[in-house]
Amino acid sequence: MPPLFFDLDLKGEYGKTATGQGYNVYAKELKQKNYSKLTNKALNKQDASDLLAYSLDNSVARRGYIKPVKQKAQPMQYDIPDNYYLGTQDKFRPYKVKEGKKFAWKGIIEKSMYGIDTTGEKRQLKTFKLLAERKRKEAMLDIMEL
């Protein structure tokens, strides 16, 4: 399968140079309706793809996309391994599945078998469970007080 977002970036004397078209990164958390913007500054296409893949792989979010903007690309503000997307692209699919049929989509979705495969994701789930348990206990105490 060819890579979704492949664009070689030129490297200068001091690391990556951010030139050309800028892209913003958006991801959707579980059970949320809207996508949240992950970047403050526009990134080049490769950096945006790497950030998207890294954030989807290390959180409970499963889907996201990059969107071209009119701003010029800025240097990456996060410490993410180079070519992270190219190394993990087998964990993602570029289509939605609706009623058993595949439909093309503008972004990437993390495959089900890789949904919870990193320690960060497991830690987030433990936190969510703890918060839900506290919420249930508070609700029970409110009912008992009545």
C-alpha positions as CSV (number, residue, x, y, z in Angstrom):
1,M,0.0,0.0,0.0
2,P,1.5,3.4,-1.0
3,P,2.0,5.9,1.8
4,L,-0.9,8.4,2.3
5,F,1.2,11.5,3.1
6,F,4.6,11.2,1.5
7,D,6.7,14.2,0.8
8,L,10.5,14.3,1.3
9,D,11.7,17.2,3.4
10,L,15.0,18.9,2.7
11,K,17.5,18.8,5.6
12,G,19.6,21.9,6.3
13,E,22.7,22.3,8.3
14,Y,20.7,22.7,11.6
15,G,18.1,20.0,11.0
16,K,14.8,20.2,9.2
17,T,13.9,23.3,7.2
18,A,10.2,24.1,7.2
19,T,9.4,25.6,3.8
20,G,6.5,25.5,1.5
21,Q,2.8,24.7,2.0
22,G,1.7,24.5,5.7
23,Y,-0.6,21.9,7.2
24,N,-2.6,21.7,10.4
25,V,-3.3,18.4,12.2
26,Y,-6.7,17.4,13.5
27,A,-7.7,14.4,15.6
28,K,-10.9,13.1,17.1
29,E,-11.1,11.7,20.6
30,L,-13.4,8.8,21.4
31,K,-17.1,9.8,21.8
32,Q,-16.5,13.4,20.7
33,K,-18.3,15.0,17.8
34,N,-15.7,17.5,16.7
35,Y,-12.1,17.2,15.7
36,S,-9.6,19.1,17.8
37,K,-6.6,20.9,16.4
38,L,-3.3,19.5,17.5
39,T,-0.9,22.2,16.1
40,N,-0.5,25.9,16.9
41,K,1.7,26.5,13.9
42,A,1.5,25.1,10.4
43,L,3.9,22.2,9.7
44,N,5.2,20.8,6.4
45,K,3.4,17.7,5.1
46,Q,5.9,15.1,6.4
47,D,6.0,16.6,9.9
48,A,2.2,16.9,10.0
49,S,1.9,13.2,9.0
50,D,4.4,12.2,11.6
51,L,2.6,14.2,14.3
52,L,-0.8,12.7,13.3
53,A,0.5,9.1,13.4
54,Y,2.3,9.7,16.7
55,S,-0.7,11.2,18.4
56,L,-3.1,8.5,17.1
57,D,-0.7,5.7,18.1
58,N,-0.1,7.0,21.6
59,S,-3.6,8.1,22.7
60,V,-7.1,6.6,22.6
61,A,-7.9,8.8,19.6
62,R,-8.4,6.6,16.5
63,R,-8.9,9.0,13.6
64,G,-7.5,12.2,12.3
65,Y,-6.5,14.1,9.2
66,I,-4.2,16.9,8.0
67,K,-5.5,20.0,6.3
68,P,-3.6,22.4,4.1
69,V,-3.6,26.1,5.2
70,K,-2.5,29.4,3.7
71,Q,0.3,29.8,6.2
72,K,3.9,28.8,5.5
73,A,5.3,25.8,7.3
74,Q,7.1,26.3,10.6
75,P,9.6,24.1,12.3
76,M,8.2,21.2,14.3
77,Q,7.5,22.1,18.0
78,Y,7.3,18.5,19.3
79,D,9.9,15.9,19.8
80,I,8.7,13.1,17.4
81,P,11.0,10.6,15.7
82,D,11.7,11.3,12.0
83,N,9.6,9.4,9.5
84,Y,7.4,8.1,12.3
85,Y,4.4,7.8,9.9
86,L,6.4,5.8,7.3
87,G,7.5,3.3,10.0
88,T,4.0,2.8,11.4
89,Q,1.8,3.2,8.4
90,D,0.7,-0.5,8.5
91,K,-1.2,0.4,11.7
92,F,-3.5,2.8,9.8
93,R,-6.1,2.6,7.1
94,P,-7.1,5.4,4.7
95,Y,-10.8,4.4,4.5
96,K,-14.0,4.3,6.5
97,V,-16.1,1.2,6.8
98,K,-19.9,1.8,6.8
99,E,-22.3,-1.1,6.7
100,G,-19.5,-3.5,5.6
101,K,-18.4,-1.3,2.6
102,K,-15.2,0.7,2.3
103,F,-15.4,4.4,1.6
104,A,-12.4,6.7,0.8
105,W,-11.6,9.2,3.5
106,K,-9.4,12.3,3.7
107,G,-7.4,11.1,6.7
108,I,-6.3,8.0,8.5
109,I,-7.9,5.7,11.0
110,E,-6.0,3.4,13.4
111,K,-6.8,-0.2,12.8
112,S,-8.7,-2.1,15.5
113,M,-6.0,-4.6,16.2
114,Y,-3.6,-1.7,17.0
115,G,-6.2,0.3,19.0
116,I,-4.6,-0.2,22.5
117,D,-1.1,-1.3,21.9
118,T,1.0,1.3,23.7
119,T,1.5,2.0,27.5
120,G,0.2,5.6,27.0
121,E,-3.1,4.3,25.7
122,K,-3.4,1.8,28.6
123,R,-2.6,4.5,31.1
124,Q,-5.3,6.8,29.6
125,L,-7.9,4.0,29.8
126,K,-7.0,3.4,33.5
127,T,-7.5,7.1,34.2
128,F,-10.8,7.1,32.4
129,K,-12.0,4.1,34.4
130,L,-10.9,5.7,37.7
131,L,-12.7,9.0,36.9
132,A,-15.9,7.1,35.9
133,E,-15.8,5.1,39.1
134,R,-15.5,8.3,41.2
135,K,-18.4,9.8,39.3
136,R,-20.6,6.8,40.0
137,K,-19.7,6.9,43.7
138,E,-20.5,10.6,43.9
139,A,-23.9,9.9,42.2
140,M,-24.6,7.1,44.7
141,L,-23.8,9.4,47.7
142,D,-26.1,12.1,46.3
143,I,-28.9,9.5,46.0
144,M,-28.4,8.2,49.5
145,E,-28.5,11.7,51.0
146,L,-32.0,12.2,49.6
